[in-house]
Amino acid sequence: MKKLAASLILATLFTAAHAEVKHPAWTRSSNVYEVNLRQYSKDGTLNAFTADLPRLKQLGVDIIWLMPIHPIGQKNRKGTLGSYYAVQDYSAVNPEFGSIDDVRKLVKQAHALGMHVILDWVGNHTAWDHPWATQHPDWYKKNDKGEIASVSFKNIAGETEEWTDVIGLDYGNKELWPAMTAAMAFWVKDVGVDGFRADAAGLVPTEFWNQARAQLDKIKPVFMLAEWDDAGLHDKAFDASYDWPLNAIMKKIGKGEAGAAELRTYVSTAAKAYPRDAYRLQFTNNHDLNSWEGTDKELYGPAWGAMAVLSYTLPGIPLVYNGQEARLDKKLAFFEKDTIEWNNIELELFFAGLNALKKQNPALWNGTAGGAVQLLDVGNDKLFAFKRQQGANHVRVIINTTGQLQKYKLAGDEGPAFLKPWRWRIIVPE
């Protein structure tokens, strides 16, 4: 019986391990840089962005995430230029941005610089005038009258949202699945992209993403990022998912409504709800937060720098939204032209330093390649202090989550030390 029990345990462990996503090796120490192509430059083109790749390489960027580059629907379009997320054709490029050959050139140049490129993929819905709406109306969800209607759903707050410029796809019709998977495969095989950021991933059946990932990995190992907060998405389909809970704490800290205690609770409970090898996307801003909620200054005030440090040193894969290195101080318009101002890229060294810190210290790497969080007692519960270790490499971090000077004592220090309001200390042994 003992041998049988042992065999069953081993079989269970093997099955669980076998089911987990196998991350591409190049993602283990990586960061993500999100590109809002329309607003990135005055031209707003793929070629204009490609010209800036050497700067991003110097910044230490690893994975470039392009917001949707597909043609945008005309019917029920929002604003003058429409939403990136109202896709009219999955296999084409918005002519405002350039051509498919321009994407190929961008990807080739990024690869030559040692970077990778992922595309934003809108699998839950299309524009009203996507050809599928007339060619395959049975691929779309219907309202009570049996008509194709705009997307409506309940958000995290339980409120009903309606996206009037898009119509929802019906994954209950399995004929849709191969068509959508083939569209994704085209960009990997024919254009050379390295994966996808899946918009509203949880509104699409996980089983679809599972089979799509399997098909894409047959072409080459891809990186998949889910815009969702669900541990089940990591079983087979996704490498990474949004850590909205940590970001919520960060925003509360910026408002003075939370502090070190909430961070300690987070790493002790919430963070453990996910598999150890799951990458959580850590961020202080992104296109949704910036356009609809606010700038770094508005969201975090003087706490922003400390929160950015947390996003790089706690477990997860860190994200920078384009313009943060230039201290982006405006909410970028979502449906109109609203170019980022690059007059003073004063935070380039700050982000370059964080990217180098992560890459040079295996303790801070992603998933099981990095170390787990060990909370530290520094004699002051107003400070959030922790250690991460992988092999001989270890990094200690102390964050002052208050607007007051704080005193502390760290093991190994000769005496007490002080940390200024909203500042941090990172200790990396030589």
Wavefront OBJ file of the C-alpha trace (Angstrom):
o trace
v 0.000 0.000 0.000
v 2.836 2.364 0.866
v 4.448 1.766 -2.534
v 1.108 2.333 -4.256
v 0.494 5.503 -2.263
v 3.979 6.742 -3.103
v 3.401 6.000 -6.791
v 0.115 7.884 -6.734
v 1.764 10.871 -5.073
v 4.556 10.887 -7.644
v 2.039 10.589 -10.474
v 0.029 13.486 -9.068
v 3.139 15.644 -8.716
v 4.230 14.778 -12.250
v 0.804 15.605 -13.656
v 0.694 18.938 -11.815
v 4.192 19.843 -12.945
v 3.445 18.714 -16.477
v 0.347 20.922 -16.599
v 2.203 24.093 -15.634
v 3.233 26.578 -18.284
v 6.820 26.161 -19.421
v 8.114 29.712 -19.553
v 10.466 30.681 -22.398
v 13.986 30.903 -20.971
v 14.329 34.532 -22.083
v 11.504 35.631 -19.777
v 13.138 34.631 -16.495
v 14.813 37.995 -15.788
v 12.638 40.084 -18.110
v 10.626 43.262 -17.788
v 7.814 44.573 -20.029
v 7.523 47.967 -21.747
v 4.043 48.927 -22.990
v 3.811 50.973 -26.187
v 0.819 53.182 -26.999
v 1.839 53.587 -30.637
v -0.633 56.377 -31.486
v 0.717 58.579 -28.698
v 4.353 57.442 -28.633
v 5.546 59.890 -31.289
v 4.324 62.799 -33.372
v 4.144 60.487 -36.393
v 2.485 57.708 -34.406
v 3.909 55.067 -36.726
v 5.641 51.725 -36.393
v 8.733 53.089 -38.149
v 8.982 56.060 -35.784
v 8.888 53.693 -32.832
v 11.405 51.301 -34.403
v 13.870 54.188 -34.613
v 13.688 54.486 -30.828
v 14.545 50.840 -30.102
v 18.245 51.567 -29.371
v 17.157 53.968 -26.602
v 14.922 51.297 -25.090
v 17.776 48.821 -25.269
v 19.893 51.269 -23.247
v 16.996 51.529 -20.809
v 17.251 47.771 -20.297
v 13.879 46.884 -21.860
v 13.368 43.180 -22.585
v 9.798 42.630 -23.802
v 7.975 45.225 -25.899
v 4.176 45.072 -25.680
v 2.470 46.808 -28.580
v -1.095 47.876 -27.917
v -3.383 46.613 -30.752
v -2.039 47.573 -34.174
v -4.992 46.308 -36.216
v -7.408 48.410 -38.307
v -10.057 50.068 -36.127
v -13.762 49.745 -36.883
v -15.662 52.678 -38.382
v -19.179 51.736 -37.265
v -20.031 53.169 -33.826
v -16.443 54.386 -33.524
v -15.613 56.280 -30.336
v -14.039 59.691 -30.812
v -12.160 60.683 -33.943
v -9.652 57.840 -34.118
v -11.500 55.090 -32.247
v -10.335 52.505 -29.742
v -7.446 50.183 -30.454
v -9.656 47.489 -28.965
v -12.349 47.717 -31.680
v -10.556 45.396 -34.110
v -11.792 45.366 -37.704
v -9.321 42.805 -39.091
v -7.079 40.460 -37.082
v -4.668 39.870 -39.966
v -3.963 43.453 -41.016
v -2.328 46.623 -39.707
v -3.966 49.987 -39.111
v -2.735 52.056 -42.107
v -2.234 55.004 -39.733
v 0.563 52.997 -38.124
v 2.125 51.486 -41.254
v 2.184 48.057 -42.857
v 2.762 44.435 -41.942
v 6.251 44.773 -43.397
v 6.839 47.616 -40.939
v 5.893 45.240 -38.110
v 8.307 42.645 -39.489
v 11.060 45.268 -39.567
v 10.291 46.296 -35.980
v 10.382 42.689 -34.766
v 13.591 41.942 -36.667
v 15.302 45.018 -35.215
v 14.103 44.212 -31.696
v 15.394 40.649 -32.001
v 18.751 41.925 -33.256
v 18.976 44.024 -30.077
v 18.112 41.043 -27.863
v 14.534 42.156 -27.191
v 11.203 40.413 -27.821
v 7.837 41.709 -29.041
v 4.308 40.756 -27.998
v 1.041 41.974 -29.527
v -2.097 43.008 -27.682
v -4.783 40.497 -28.709
v -8.488 41.293 -28.410
v -10.124 37.874 -28.345
v -13.371 38.707 -26.587
v -14.923 41.018 -29.167
v -14.525 42.702 -32.555
v -15.607 45.936 -34.196
v -19.155 45.984 -35.578
v -17.787 46.015 -39.123
v -15.378 43.093 -38.798
v -16.029 40.789 -41.793
v -16.943 37.934 -39.450
v -20.069 39.850 -38.376
v -21.593 39.322 -41.835
v -19.752 36.152 -42.892
v -20.252 34.286 -39.607
v -22.995 35.968 -37.541
v -23.333 32.710 -35.584
v -19.886 33.431 -34.109
v -21.325 36.351 -32.132
v -23.363 36.655 -28.964
v -26.994 37.765 -29.346
v -29.325 39.819 -27.173
v -32.796 38.753 -26.058
v -34.139 39.653 -29.494
v -31.648 37.388 -31.224
v -29.657 40.346 -32.540
v -25.924 40.982 -32.399
v -25.512 43.733 -29.814
v -22.744 45.742 -28.144
v -20.717 44.109 -25.389
v -22.204 44.375 -21.907
v -20.768 42.812 -18.748
v -20.373 43.271 -15.006
v -17.056 44.684 -13.858
v -15.154 43.868 -10.669
v -17.308 46.343 -8.744
v -20.449 44.535 -9.899
v -21.472 47.438 -12.111
v -22.744 46.874 -15.654
v -20.471 48.272 -18.359
v -21.330 48.600 -22.026
v -18.790 48.940 -24.797
v -20.871 50.405 -27.611
v -18.172 50.213 -30.285
v -17.678 46.427 -30.123
v -19.680 43.194 -30.344
v -18.994 40.042 -28.339
v -17.737 36.779 -29.786
v -19.497 33.553 -28.803
v -16.943 30.880 -27.897
v -19.795 28.457 -27.347
v -19.577 28.008 -31.118
v -16.440 25.909 -31.545
v -16.204 26.876 -35.237
v -14.791 30.202 -34.032
v -11.854 28.599 -32.241
v -9.673 27.488 -35.200
v -10.239 30.803 -36.985
v -9.119 32.843 -33.971
v -6.180 30.526 -33.287
v -5.063 30.717 -36.916
v -5.158 34.518 -36.774
v -2.854 34.464 -33.735
v -0.552 31.896 -35.338
v -0.151 34.122 -38.410
v 1.568 36.811 -36.345
v 3.917 34.325 -34.695
v 4.814 32.325 -37.795
v 4.708 34.931 -40.574
v 5.600 38.134 -38.730
v 7.806 36.771 -35.952
v 6.158 38.166 -32.822
v 6.973 36.383 -29.576
v 3.587 36.151 -27.899
v 0.529 38.085 -26.838
v -1.042 40.191 -24.131
v -4.630 38.909 -24.001
v -7.156 41.672 -23.465
v -10.004 40.813 -21.055
v -8.621 37.274 -20.928
v -11.115 36.060 -18.340
v -14.084 36.847 -20.591
v -12.857 34.176 -23.026
v -13.025 30.472 -22.021
v -9.758 29.289 -20.500
v -10.019 26.147 -22.636
v -9.677 28.303 -25.750
v -6.498 29.920 -24.465
v -5.121 26.505 -23.429
v -5.433 25.044 -26.910
v -4.230 28.274 -28.546
v -1.079 28.284 -26.410
v -0.395 24.669 -27.346
v -0.716 25.491 -31.047
v 1.477 28.585 -30.812
v 4.211 26.776 -28.885
v 4.468 24.339 -31.799
v 5.669 27.279 -33.901
v 8.054 28.584 -31.238
v 7.976 29.151 -27.459
v 5.771 32.172 -26.801
v 5.123 34.462 -23.848
v 1.472 34.961 -22.857
v 0.246 37.760 -20.565
v -3.363 37.729 -19.333
v -5.192 40.925 -18.530
v -6.982 39.213 -15.664
v -6.538 38.079 -12.089
v -7.216 34.321 -12.005
v -4.776 31.628 -10.906
v -6.417 29.059 -13.201
v -5.174 30.905 -16.263
v -1.634 29.873 -15.321
v -2.291 26.133 -15.522
v -1.573 25.821 -19.246
v -2.152 29.039 -21.168
v -0.494 32.027 -19.527
v 2.933 32.888 -18.195
v 1.773 36.092 -16.505
v -1.353 37.810 -15.186
v -2.171 41.234 -13.762
v -1.545 41.696 -10.045
v -4.439 44.097 -9.522
v -4.558 43.386 -5.736
v -1.018 44.687 -5.190
v -1.671 47.717 -7.366
v -4.790 48.476 -5.318
v -2.666 48.496 -2.149
v -0.108 50.761 -3.813
v -2.812 53.282 -4.726
v -4.139 53.210 -1.157
v -0.621 53.852 0.143
v -0.452 56.859 -2.180
v -3.651 58.166 -0.592
v -2.444 57.469 2.949
v -5.075 54.744 3.375
v -2.653 51.795 3.669
v 0.940 51.066 4.567
v 3.462 48.405 5.536
v 0.882 46.278 7.365
v -1.198 45.792 4.216
v 1.899 44.870 2.229
v 2.886 42.266 4.823
v -0.626 40.784 4.696
v -0.445 40.737 0.906
v 2.801 38.744 0.691
v 1.650 36.406 3.464
v -1.769 35.602 2.007
v -2.900 37.048 -1.342
v 0.355 36.386 -3.155
v 0.274 32.720 -2.099
v -3.020 32.130 -3.936
v -0.976 31.722 -7.118
v 1.464 28.979 -8.142
v 5.026 29.791 -7.153
v 6.093 29.805 -10.814
v 3.283 32.111 -11.973
v 4.504 35.518 -13.087
v 2.372 38.385 -11.751
v 2.556 41.594 -13.780
v 3.598 44.387 -11.414
v 2.940 47.995 -12.394
v 2.300 51.503 -11.168
v 0.641 52.523 -14.443
v -0.588 51.244 -17.804
v -2.829 52.534 -20.596
v -6.058 51.922 -18.646
v -4.837 53.467 -15.400
v -3.272 56.457 -17.117
v -6.197 57.362 -19.380
v -9.044 56.632 -16.989
v -7.632 57.019 -13.456
v -4.628 59.302 -13.510
v -0.919 59.951 -13.791
v 1.696 58.571 -11.415
v 1.613 61.837 -9.490
v -2.177 61.771 -9.225
v -2.343 58.117 -8.191
v 0.608 57.899 -5.785
v 1.827 61.402 -4.996
v 5.266 61.335 -3.308
v 4.935 57.558 -2.766
v 5.350 56.767 -6.475
v 9.112 56.092 -6.467
v 8.796 53.646 -3.565
v 5.912 51.871 -5.293
v 7.956 51.570 -8.497
v 10.771 49.977 -6.469
v 8.264 47.493 -5.031
v 7.073 46.605 -8.527
v 10.634 45.585 -9.387
v 11.673 43.870 -6.173
v 8.579 41.900 -5.101
v 7.941 38.667 -7.046
v 6.563 39.293 -10.509
v 7.441 40.705 -13.906
v 7.608 44.525 -13.862
v 5.931 46.814 -16.392
v 6.796 50.324 -17.517
v 4.219 52.298 -19.501
v 5.714 54.458 -22.249
v 6.355 57.962 -20.995
v 6.848 57.055 -17.346
v 10.567 57.544 -17.871
v 9.692 61.114 -18.982
v 7.506 61.574 -15.881
v 4.307 61.443 -17.954
v 2.184 64.165 -16.381
v -1.058 63.941 -18.347
v -3.830 61.434 -18.893
v -3.394 60.453 -22.542
v -6.588 60.753 -24.585
v -7.809 57.313 -25.580
v -9.694 58.041 -28.816
v -7.766 61.077 -30.080
v -4.188 62.033 -30.921
v -2.374 63.121 -27.750
v 1.388 62.742 -28.126
v 3.664 61.995 -25.178
v 6.045 64.849 -24.411
v 9.624 63.586 -24.404
v 11.291 66.914 -23.562
v 12.956 65.662 -20.395
v 13.489 61.940 -19.933
v 14.637 62.538 -16.372
v 13.714 59.092 -15.006
v 15.654 57.077 -17.565
v 18.497 56.386 -15.138
v 16.000 55.413 -12.434
v 14.361 52.758 -14.637
v 17.662 51.671 -16.179
v 18.928 51.087 -12.651
v 15.885 49.028 -11.677
v 16.134 46.959 -14.863
v 19.829 46.309 -14.201
v 19.148 45.489 -10.534
v 16.652 42.826 -11.542
v 18.771 41.341 -14.306
v 21.959 41.195 -12.245
v 20.362 39.550 -9.196
v 18.813 36.089 -9.642
v 17.042 36.579 -6.303
v 14.762 39.044 -8.132
v 14.072 36.919 -11.200
v 10.612 35.795 -12.248
v 8.759 32.767 -10.907
v 10.784 29.966 -9.356
v 13.929 31.372 -10.962
v 13.778 34.054 -8.255
v 13.600 33.879 -4.489
v 10.503 33.813 -2.320
v 9.754 36.763 -0.030
v 11.065 36.556 3.540
v 9.738 39.327 5.763
v 12.324 41.078 7.936
v 11.917 42.612 11.389
v 13.648 45.990 11.497
v 12.130 47.144 14.783
v 9.633 49.493 13.148
v 6.304 48.223 11.815
v 5.843 51.400 9.777
v 8.501 50.085 7.413
v 8.038 47.248 4.940
v 11.199 45.156 4.889
v 11.903 41.884 3.126
v 14.587 39.662 1.707
v 14.699 37.504 -1.416
v 17.392 34.899 -1.966
v 18.342 32.548 -4.779
v 21.448 30.497 -4.164
v 24.242 32.732 -2.927
v 22.547 35.854 -4.224
v 20.245 37.773 -1.885
v 18.676 41.219 -1.910
v 17.195 43.084 1.063
v 14.691 45.906 0.596
v 13.311 48.411 3.104
v 10.489 50.763 2.109
v 9.196 53.732 4.076
v 5.471 53.781 3.284
v 4.878 56.944 5.336
v 5.399 60.668 5.017
v 7.520 60.764 8.185
v 11.161 60.043 8.961
v 11.469 56.490 10.315
v 14.122 54.885 12.503
v 15.098 51.216 12.098
v 17.767 48.629 12.881
v 18.834 46.107 10.260
v 20.800 42.990 11.166
v 24.450 43.579 10.350
v 24.301 47.355 10.795
v 26.421 48.840 13.574
v 23.610 50.978 14.916
v 20.182 52.373 14.148
v 19.549 54.096 10.832
v 16.916 56.432 9.427
v 14.817 56.373 6.277
v 13.384 59.618 4.905
v 9.670 59.900 4.007
v 8.682 57.681 1.055
v 12.279 56.527 0.522
v 13.798 53.085 0.250
v 16.991 51.175 0.813
v 18.175 48.257 -1.309
v 21.067 46.148 -0.016
v 22.916 43.873 -2.446
v 26.026 42.218 -0.984
v 29.073 42.418 -3.218
l 1 2 3 4 5 6 7 8 9 10 11 12 13 14 15 16 17 18 19 20 21 22 23 24 25 26 27 28 29 30 31 32 33 34 35 36 37 38 39 40 41 42 43 44 45 46 47 48 49 50 51 52 53 54 55 56 57 58 59 60 61 62 63 64 65 66 67 68 69 70 71 72 73 74 75 76 77 78 79 80 81 82 83 84 85 86 87 88 89 90 91 92 93 94 95 96 97 98 99 100 101 102 103 104 105 106 107 108 109 110 111 112 113 114 115 116 117 118 119 120 121 122 123 124 125 126 127 128 129 130 131 132 133 134 135 136 137 138 139 140 141 142 143 144 145 146 147 148 149 150 151 152 153 154 155 156 157 158 159 160 161 162 163 164 165 166 167 168 169 170 171 172 173 174 175 176 177 178 179 180 181 182 183 184 185 186 187 188 189 190 191 192 193 194 195 196 197 198 199 200 201 202 203 204 205 206 207 208 209 210 211 212 213 214 215 216 217 218 219 220 221 222 223 224 225 226 227 228 229 230 231 232 233 234 235 236 237 238 239 240 241 242 243 244 245 246 247 248 249 250 251 252 253 254 255 256 257 258 259 260 261 262 263 264 265 266 267 268 269 270 271 272 273 274 275 276 277 278 279 280 281 282 283 284 285 286 287 288 289 290 291 292 293 294 295 296 297 298 299 300 301 302 303 304 305 306 307 308 309 310 311 312 313 314 315 316 317 318 319 320 321 322 323 324 325 326 327 328 329 330 331 332 333 334 335 336 337 338 339 340 341 342 343 344 345 346 347 348 349 350 351 352 353 354 355 356 357 358 359 360 361 362 363 364 365 366 367 368 369 370 371 372 373 374 375 376 377 378 379 380 381 382 383 384 385 386 387 388 389 390 391 392 393 394 395 396 397 398 399 400 401 402 403 404 405 406 407 408 409 410 411 412 413 414 415 416 417 418 419 420 421 422 423 424 425 426 427 428 429 430
